Amino acid sequence: MSPPEITRRPTIVRRGLTIALGLALAGGARAGVNPGDPFPSLPAAGLDGGAPPATAGRVVLVDFWASWCAPCRAAFSAYARLEADYAPRGLVIVAVSVDESPAAYAAFVDRFRPPFAVRRDPEQHLARRVDIPALPTCYLLGRDGRVRFVHQGFHGDQTERELRREIDRLLADPVLAP
């Protein structure tokens, strides 16, 4: 028997298919948050799980995920490595769950014990504002809070290599350094 959160998953899947169809018809342009745009305030997003970590002047990776998403689970291992390697240099990782079920969210967090901040967007207010195209999707922000890179999906070592290259670049940027 399927867990209850899987029965609710089609809402976001249908939304993703609608977005994909809209992108195809619009020639790739999409609403929401894109590279160059400021990322919405995490403290103002009303996330469950406590206040998000301080991000001002830091390079930030915001990842949208769900407990039922297999690529999301794979991404967490890569993010743990990124946290270990880059947090001392100024990277902050905030993983935002779109799980509607607090139990599914809690079970995932208990099982994987991520070393970075994990919060839940139970009503998907932030996810809708950002207009995430798929799960997982991560947004890499410069020290100024603007989106610099977007990674839709997680493609194992390839995505991790790309993120490392981009994080190195953002941390080394003297214009954006504190």
C-alpha positions as CSV (number, residue, x, y, z in Angstrom):
1,M,0.0,0.0,0.0
2,S,1.3,3.5,-0.9
3,P,2.0,6.0,1.9
4,P,-0.5,8.9,2.0
5,E,2.0,11.5,0.8
6,I,2.4,9.6,-2.5
7,T,-1.3,10.0,-3.2
8,R,-0.9,13.7,-2.8
9,R,2.2,13.8,-5.1
10,P,0.2,14.2,-8.3
11,T,-0.6,17.8,-7.5
12,I,3.0,18.8,-7.8
13,V,3.5,16.4,-10.7
14,R,0.6,17.9,-12.6
15,R,1.9,21.3,-11.8
16,G,5.3,20.3,-13.2
17,L,3.8,18.9,-16.4
18,T,1.7,22.1,-16.8
19,I,4.9,24.2,-16.3
20,A,6.8,22.0,-18.8
21,L,4.0,22.4,-21.4
22,G,3.9,26.1,-20.8
23,L,7.6,26.4,-21.3
24,A,7.5,24.4,-24.6
25,L,4.7,26.6,-25.9
26,A,6.4,29.9,-24.7
27,G,9.8,29.0,-26.2
28,G,11.5,28.5,-22.9
29,A,10.6,31.7,-21.0
30,R,9.1,31.0,-17.6
31,A,7.9,33.1,-14.7
32,G,9.2,32.7,-11.2
33,V,12.8,33.2,-10.1
34,N,15.5,33.1,-12.7
35,P,19.2,33.8,-12.8
36,G,19.8,37.5,-12.0
37,D,16.7,37.8,-9.9
38,P,16.7,38.3,-6.1
39,F,15.7,35.1,-4.2
40,P,12.7,35.6,-1.9
41,S,13.4,36.1,1.8
42,L,13.7,32.8,3.6
43,P,12.7,34.2,7.0
44,A,9.6,35.7,5.4
45,A,8.6,32.4,3.8
46,G,7.0,30.9,6.9
47,L,8.9,27.6,6.7
48,D,8.4,25.0,9.4
49,G,11.4,23.8,11.4
50,G,12.7,27.1,12.9
51,A,14.3,30.2,11.5
52,P,16.5,29.6,8.6
53,P,20.2,30.2,9.1
54,A,21.7,33.6,8.5
55,T,22.5,34.1,4.8
56,A,23.4,37.7,4.4
57,G,26.7,38.0,2.6
58,R,27.0,34.3,2.2
59,V,26.8,32.0,-0.9
60,V,23.6,30.1,-0.5
61,L,22.3,26.8,-2.0
62,V,18.5,26.5,-1.7
63,D,17.2,23.1,-2.7
64,F,13.6,22.1,-3.1
65,W,12.9,18.4,-2.4
66,A,10.4,15.8,-1.2
67,S,10.7,12.6,0.7
68,W,9.2,10.5,-2.1
69,C,11.7,11.9,-4.7
70,A,14.5,9.4,-5.5
71,P,16.9,12.0,-7.1
72,C,16.3,14.2,-4.0
73,R,17.7,11.5,-1.8
74,A,20.8,11.2,-4.0
75,A,21.3,15.0,-3.9
76,F,21.4,15.0,-0.1
77,S,24.6,12.9,-0.1
78,A,26.2,15.4,-2.5
79,Y,25.0,18.4,-0.4
80,A,26.5,16.8,2.7
81,R,29.9,16.7,1.0
82,L,29.5,20.3,-0.2
83,E,28.6,21.3,3.4
84,A,31.7,19.7,4.7
85,D,34.0,21.3,2.1
86,Y,32.5,24.7,1.7
87,A,30.6,25.8,4.9
88,P,33.8,27.0,6.6
89,R,34.4,29.2,3.5
90,G,30.9,30.8,3.5
91,L,28.4,28.4,1.9
92,V,25.0,28.0,3.5
93,I,22.7,25.1,2.4
94,V,19.0,25.2,3.1
95,A,16.9,22.3,1.9
96,V,13.2,23.1,1.6
97,S,10.8,20.2,1.6
98,V,7.5,20.4,-0.2
99,D,6.1,17.4,1.7
100,E,2.6,18.0,2.9
101,S,2.9,15.2,5.5
102,P,4.9,16.2,8.6
103,A,5.5,12.5,9.3
104,A,7.0,11.8,5.8
105,Y,9.3,14.8,6.2
106,A,10.3,13.8,9.7
107,A,11.0,10.2,8.7
108,F,13.2,11.4,5.8
109,V,15.2,13.8,8.0
110,D,15.6,11.2,10.8
111,R,16.8,8.6,8.3
112,F,19.3,10.9,6.4
113,R,20.3,13.2,9.2
114,P,21.6,16.0,6.9
115,P,24.4,18.2,8.3
116,F,22.8,21.3,6.7
117,A,19.6,23.3,7.4
118,V,16.3,21.5,6.5
119,R,13.0,23.2,6.6
120,R,9.4,22.4,5.4
121,D,7.2,24.5,3.1
122,P,3.9,22.7,4.1
123,E,1.6,25.0,2.1
124,Q,4.2,25.3,-0.7
125,H,4.1,29.1,-0.5
126,L,7.8,29.5,-1.2
127,A,7.8,26.8,-3.9
128,R,4.9,28.5,-5.7
129,R,6.6,32.0,-5.4
130,V,9.9,30.6,-6.8
131,D,7.9,28.5,-9.4
132,I,10.1,25.4,-9.1
133,P,10.0,23.5,-12.4
134,A,10.7,20.0,-11.0
135,L,12.0,18.1,-8.0
136,P,14.7,18.5,-7.0
137,T,15.7,21.9,-8.1
138,C,18.4,23.9,-6.5
139,Y,19.1,27.6,-6.7
140,L,22.7,28.9,-6.1
141,L,22.7,32.4,-4.8
142,G,25.6,34.9,-4.8
143,R,26.5,36.8,-1.7
144,D,24.1,39.6,-2.8
145,G,21.1,37.2,-2.6
146,R,20.6,37.0,-6.3
147,V,20.2,33.7,-8.2
148,R,23.3,32.9,-10.1
149,F,22.7,29.3,-11.2
150,V,19.7,27.0,-11.3
151,H,20.0,23.2,-11.4
152,Q,16.8,21.3,-12.3
153,G,17.0,17.7,-11.3
154,F,20.0,15.9,-9.9
155,H,22.4,14.1,-12.2
156,G,24.9,12.5,-9.8
157,D,28.5,13.4,-10.1
158,Q,27.9,15.8,-13.1
159,T,25.6,18.0,-11.0
160,E,28.1,17.9,-8.0
161,R,31.0,18.9,-10.3
162,E,29.0,21.8,-11.7
163,L,28.0,23.0,-8.3
164,R,31.6,22.8,-7.0
165,R,32.8,24.9,-10.0
166,E,30.0,27.4,-9.5
167,I,30.5,27.6,-5.7
168,D,34.3,28.1,-6.1
169,R,33.6,30.9,-8.5
170,L,31.0,32.6,-6.2
171,L,33.2,32.3,-3.1
172,A,36.2,33.7,-5.0
173,D,34.4,36.7,-6.5
174,P,36.0,39.8,-4.8
175,V,33.1,42.0,-5.9
176,L,30.6,40.0,-3.9
177,A,32.9,39.1,-0.9
178,P,32.0,40.6,2.4
